[in-house]
Amino acid sequence: MSGPNGDPHVLGGGTGDEGDEGDDTFEEEEYAAINSMLDQINSCLDHLEEKNDHLHICLKELLESNRQTRLEFQQQSKQLNTGADVQGSQPPA
């Protein structure tokens, strides 16, 4: 979790006057806070990876669709050009 400024909120916040036992508690709480932040970061990275995978799939589909459309357009263009050449080479009736 983070505090109001985005700084990690660490529980315990001892002054060091509590002795060794207080230091151990502080370290455990500090490690727990760090683990929590790492878990959140990991979750965010997993989510980003899923979005990236989805976008990659969508872009591959779009690319394939554009290739297919371009091929169809080229075939139609060739057919129109071939038809125009045949009509242009025939004598007028």
WOFENPE-V147789 format. One record per run of one state. SS is the DSSP state (2 for helix, 1 for strand, 0 for the rest). FROM is the first residue (numbers start at 0). TO is the last residue. If there is no record, write none. Layout:
ss = {SS:SS}
from = {FROM:FROM}
to = {TO:TO}
This chain:
ss = {0:1:0:1:0:2:0}
from = {0:1:2:7:8:19:89}
to = {0:1:6:7:18:88:92}
